[in-house]
Amino acid sequence: VSFDLVNHPVGRNVLGMLLAHDKKKFDVYCFSINPNDGNDPVTAIIKQHCNYTNFVSDNQSRSHSDIARTIRQDYKIDILIDLNGWTKGNRMGIFASRPAPVQITHGLGFVGTTGCAFDYFVSDYVASPERYDHLYTENIIRLPQAYLPASQKTVNFSADPFNPETVDKMELRK
């Protein structure tokens, strides 16, 4: 769940995570909460690598509880991950009614505790030193190197994802 599944540092970092998932073992869903997404190459590539839904593109007034109910009943998500934290466009209220059995917030958008209904927080030893564990409401999952999902592969954005003649030229490169 993110407001930033667009040409934004969060959107670009999400690409690395999406490309690394084994799609034979996992169904990956991206839920956008940004009414203005979809008009850039990052969003276009994200849409190619997951099941993508924008909950607010047609109706900004959709409530947190309505979105949570849809996630719980229609998608039956096992693990729901927040990529916003308390940054612009967050919809923390979605997570308040626990639409998934396991809820995780990732430091990708907000490196700090949310104080909300999350089971886990993804970070690392530098951004979240162990001496501060008592300040977090979440259990901390510390990645061994860095919490940012940097990829050794990058995306070639020279192709226009909205031009049918060039969309097939979008590729990963090392």
C-alpha positions as CSV (number, residue, x, y, z in Angstrom):
1,V,0.0,0.0,0.0
2,S,1.6,3.3,-1.1
3,F,0.9,6.8,-2.3
4,D,4.3,6.7,-4.1
5,L,4.0,3.9,-6.7
6,V,5.0,6.6,-9.2
7,N,8.2,8.2,-10.4
8,H,9.3,8.8,-6.9
9,P,12.2,7.2,-4.9
10,V,9.7,4.8,-3.3
11,G,8.3,3.7,-6.6
12,R,11.7,3.2,-8.1
13,N,12.9,1.1,-5.1
14,V,9.7,-1.0,-5.3
15,L,10.7,-2.1,-8.8
16,G,13.7,-3.9,-7.4
17,M,11.5,-5.8,-4.9
18,L,8.9,-6.7,-7.5
19,L,11.5,-8.0,-9.9
20,A,13.1,-10.1,-7.2
21,H,9.9,-11.9,-6.2
22,D,9.4,-15.5,-7.4
23,K,6.0,-15.1,-9.1
24,K,5.5,-18.9,-9.1
25,K,5.6,-18.9,-5.3
26,F,4.0,-15.5,-4.4
27,D,1.1,-13.5,-5.7
28,V,2.2,-9.9,-5.4
29,Y,-0.4,-7.0,-5.2
30,C,0.3,-3.3,-5.2
31,F,-2.4,-1.1,-3.9
32,S,-2.1,2.6,-4.9
33,I,-3.7,5.3,-2.8
34,N,-2.6,8.1,-5.1
35,P,-5.4,9.7,-7.2
36,N,-2.8,10.9,-9.7
37,D,-0.8,7.8,-10.5
38,G,-0.5,5.9,-13.7
39,N,0.9,8.6,-16.0
40,D,4.6,7.8,-15.7
41,P,7.0,5.0,-16.8
42,V,7.6,3.8,-13.2
43,T,3.9,3.1,-12.6
44,A,3.7,1.4,-16.0
45,I,6.5,-1.0,-15.1
46,I,5.1,-1.6,-11.7
47,K,1.8,-2.6,-13.3
48,Q,3.6,-5.1,-15.5
49,H,5.1,-7.0,-12.5
50,C,2.2,-7.3,-10.1
51,N,-1.5,-7.3,-9.6
52,Y,-2.2,-3.6,-9.5
53,T,-5.1,-1.7,-8.0
54,N,-5.7,2.0,-7.5
55,F,-8.2,2.4,-4.7
56,V,-8.7,6.2,-5.1
57,S,-8.2,7.0,-8.8
58,D,-11.9,7.3,-9.5
59,N,-13.1,8.4,-6.0
60,Q,-10.8,10.2,-3.6
61,S,-13.4,10.0,-0.8
62,R,-13.3,6.2,-0.4
63,S,-13.0,5.6,3.3
64,H,-10.2,3.7,5.1
65,S,-12.6,1.1,6.4
66,D,-14.1,0.5,2.9
67,I,-10.6,0.0,1.4
68,A,-9.7,-2.3,4.4
69,R,-12.8,-4.3,3.8
70,T,-12.1,-4.7,0.1
71,I,-8.5,-5.9,0.9
72,R,-9.8,-8.4,3.5
73,Q,-12.8,-9.7,1.6
74,D,-11.9,-9.5,-2.1
75,Y,-8.1,-9.9,-2.1
76,K,-7.6,-12.1,1.1
77,I,-4.1,-10.8,1.5
78,D,-1.9,-12.7,4.0
79,I,0.8,-10.1,4.5
80,L,0.0,-6.4,3.9
81,I,2.9,-3.9,3.7
82,D,2.7,-0.2,4.2
83,L,5.3,1.8,2.3
84,N,4.3,5.3,3.5
85,G,4.6,5.5,7.2
86,W,3.5,9.0,8.2
87,T,4.5,10.7,4.9
88,K,2.4,12.6,2.4
89,G,-0.7,10.7,1.2
90,N,-0.6,8.0,3.9
91,R,-3.8,6.1,4.7
92,M,-2.8,4.7,8.1
93,G,-6.5,4.2,8.9
94,I,-6.6,1.3,6.4
95,F,-4.4,-0.7,8.7
96,A,-6.3,0.2,11.9
97,S,-9.0,-2.5,11.2
98,R,-6.3,-5.1,10.4
99,P,-7.3,-6.1,6.8
100,A,-4.5,-8.8,6.8
101,P,-3.4,-11.2,9.5
102,V,0.2,-9.9,9.3
103,Q,0.8,-6.2,8.8
104,I,4.3,-4.7,8.1
105,T,5.5,-1.2,7.7
106,H,8.7,-0.8,5.7
107,G,11.2,2.0,6.3
108,L,11.2,2.7,2.6
109,G,8.9,5.7,3.0
110,F,9.3,6.5,6.7
111,V,12.2,5.3,8.9
112,G,10.6,5.2,12.3
113,T,7.9,3.6,14.4
114,T,4.4,4.3,13.4
115,G,2.8,3.7,16.8
116,C,0.0,1.9,14.9
117,A,-1.4,-1.6,14.3
118,F,1.6,-3.1,12.6
119,D,3.2,-6.4,13.6
120,Y,6.6,-5.6,12.1
121,F,8.8,-2.8,10.9
122,V,11.5,-3.5,8.2
123,S,14.7,-1.6,8.8
124,D,18.5,-2.2,9.4
125,Y,21.0,-1.8,12.2
126,V,22.0,1.7,11.1
127,A,18.6,3.3,10.7
128,S,17.1,1.5,13.7
129,P,19.9,0.8,16.3
130,E,19.0,-2.0,18.8
131,R,19.3,0.4,21.8
132,Y,16.1,2.1,20.6
133,D,14.0,-1.1,20.3
134,H,11.9,-0.1,23.4
135,L,10.6,3.0,21.5
136,Y,9.0,0.9,18.7
137,T,5.5,-0.5,18.8
138,E,6.4,-2.9,16.1
139,N,8.8,-5.9,16.2
140,I,11.8,-4.9,14.1
141,I,13.0,-7.0,11.2
142,R,16.5,-5.8,10.5
143,L,17.9,-6.6,7.1
144,P,21.6,-7.5,7.2
145,Q,23.0,-4.8,5.0
146,A,20.4,-2.0,4.3
147,Y,16.7,-1.6,4.5
148,L,16.5,0.0,1.1
149,P,15.7,-2.6,-1.6
150,A,18.5,-1.6,-3.9
151,S,18.8,-3.7,-7.0
152,Q,21.9,-4.5,-9.0
153,K,19.6,-4.3,-12.0
154,T,18.1,-1.0,-13.2
155,V,15.3,-0.3,-15.5
156,N,15.9,1.1,-19.0
157,F,13.5,4.1,-19.1
158,S,14.5,5.1,-22.6
159,A,11.4,3.4,-24.0
160,D,8.0,5.1,-23.8
161,P,5.7,2.8,-21.9
162,F,2.7,4.5,-23.6
163,N,3.9,4.0,-27.1
164,P,3.0,0.5,-28.4
165,E,6.1,0.5,-30.7
166,T,8.5,1.0,-27.8
167,V,6.9,-0.6,-24.8
168,D,8.6,-4.0,-25.6
169,K,12.0,-2.3,-25.4
170,M,11.6,-1.6,-21.7
171,E,14.0,-3.9,-20.1
172,L,16.2,-4.7,-17.1
173,R,19.9,-4.0,-17.5
174,K,22.7,-4.9,-15.2
